[in-house]
Amino acid sequence: MAVETKYVVVRKGEEKMSFASKKEADSWDKMLDLAESFEEWLEEGPVELDESQREALGLWLAEHKETLSTLIKTGKRPQPKAATTPEQEEKAAPKARAKHKAA
């Protein structure tokens, strides 16, 4: 029989998500705190949004906080990272191993 540790994020008595590591659970909980702050802030805004819209938008903003931060700091969206195919990753792997061995 295996023993498994599970970290569960609970908000308002509701289980939101479970994780294998405390770090991941803490990160998710922090993101939910940020989303809640966005929801409260959006309620004060000039646009009428119902509760579910504020919740969805708050969560989306929290999930994309790095993009939002870059937009605020630079006035521009960050460049999207190029998608890599499994073949490209395989080609890059030997180079990465060679750099690692050289260090």
Secondary structure, DSSP 8 states (H G I E B T S, - for coil): ------EEEEETTEEEEEESSHHHHHHHHHHHHHHHHHHHHHHTSSS---HHHHHHHHHHHHHTHHHHHHHHHHSS---------HHHHHHHHHHHHHHHHH-
